[in-house]
Amino acid sequence: MNIYGFFIALLFLVSKGAWAFCYEKAGATYQIDPLLLIAISQVESGLNPNATNINKKGTKNQSEDIGLMQINSTWLPMLSDKWNITREKLISDPCQNVYVGAYILAMNISKNGVNWQSIGAYNAGFKEGRDAARIKYAKKVYNVYLDLKRGNRMDIIAKATKGERVK
């Protein structure tokens, strides 16, 4: 390997390590179990930091879900005003994406308490008539979360930060 190849490989390893503890740090910041954040990432994006999805395509309510935690584009104006976070930042910085997802979940918990409805609202929101969607989503997250709780915590966090499937 030439010197340039060595530095490129080193840079790749350092950049992966730079977000190696994002789930733990975001969890500590917002008092959320990192395994729950990983479970949400698994359900939302399959741990793909480049994942994007268009919702309600072709309608006036079209929106986009972005990155690991599938942050909905309706959050972008607030994120930009408050922290100068852009769509590009949510894709290019997986750690930032995890922090924003943890923030959104913490806001849900603050609004509605520590319960599975708050977790279901991460995906389905709090609108009336969305109870079934909240419960369906919460069950998906709950099942992944239970599987993660049965495993080796540090191995799971390490796999998740590498974008490897954890379930």
N, C-alpha and C positions, 0 to 999 in steps of 0.2 A: 504494500500500500504506500503510495507517495504521501508526502507531507500534507498536501491539500486534502486528500482523502481522509487522513487521520483527523485533521481539524474539523472536517465536515461531520465525521462520525462522532467526534467529541462534542461538537455543538448540538447534534441531535440528542445525545444522551443527557447533556446538561439541560436542554429545553424540556425534555420529558421529566427530568428530576425537578424542574422548577415548579411543576404543578402536581408533583407526587403526593403532596399532603394537603391539597386543596379541599378535599372532602372533609378531612379532619379539622382544618383551620376554619372553614366555613361553618361546619357543625359547631365548633367551639364558640365562634362569634355569635351565632344565632341560637345556641343551646338546642341543637337538633342532632340526633344520633347520625354520625356520618354514614352508617349503613342504610339509614332511611334515605339519605340523599343519593346514595349509590343505587338503591332500589328504584327511586324515581328516575334517575338517569337511564337505568336499564330498561324500564318500561317506556320511557319517552323516546329515547334515541338508540337503544341498544348499545349505549356507551360510545356512540359515534360523535366526536366533537364537530364534525362537518355536516351533520344532519340538518336538513331544512325541509319543511313541509308547508304547502299552501292550503289554507282553510277557506272554504266557501268560495272557491275559485270562480272568477267572473262576476261576482256580486259586489254590491257597494260595501258589504261587510267583509270583504276579503282581507285576510291577515296571513302572517307567516310565523311559523314556529322555528326557532333558531338554536342550533348547537346541542350540546350534551343534555341540557335540562329543558330543551325546546321552549325557550323564552318566547312568548307571543309578542309580535311586533306592536301590539297595542300598548305595551310597556315602554316602547322606545322614547316617546316624547318626555316622559317623566325621568327615565334613566339618563337621557341626554341633558336635560335641565339640571338635574340634581348631581350627577357624577360624570357628565361628559362621556357616557358609554354609548357607543354606536352599534349598529348591526354588525359592522365589520369586526369590531372589538369582541363581540359575543361569539363570533366564529373563530377568530384568530387567537383568542385567549381562552382556552377551556377553563382555566381557573376562574376567570372573571365570570364566565357563564355559570359555574357552580355557585359562586357567591351570590349572583343575582337570583338564581333559583332558590337558594337558601333564604334570601331576603323575602322573596315572594311567599314562600311557605311560612316564614315567621309572621308575615303580615296576616296571612289567613288564620294562623293560630291565635294571633293577638285579637283578631276580629271575632272569631268563633270558638275559641278554646282548643285545648289539646284533645283532639278526637279525629276519627277517620273521615268525618265530613269535611274538616279543614284540609285534610290530605286530598280527598276527592275533588275539592274546589280548586286545587292546584291545576287540574286539567279541565274541569267542567264549570268552574266559577260558582258564584253564590246565587245566580238568578233563580227565581221561583220556577218550579217545574223541571228542575235539573237534578232532582234527588236521585233518580235511577242512574243517571250518568255518573254522578259523584260516587255512588255506592259501587258501581261496576268498576270504575277506575281505582277506588280505594282498595277493592278486593285484589286487583292485579298487583298493586304495590305491596299490599299486605303479604300476599303469597311469596313474592320475591324477597321481601324483607325477612320473612320467617326462614326461608332457605338460607339467606345470608347469615342470619343469627346462629344457624347450626354449624357454620363453617369457621375456619380460622380467620379471625378479624383482620389481622395484618396482611395475610395472603390475599384476602378479598379486596382490601383497600389497594394493595399493590397491583393486582390484576385490573381493577377498575381504572386506575390512573394510567395504565398502559392501553386502555381501550379494549381489553380482553373481556369476553363474556364471563360473568361471575355466577351465572345460574346454569 
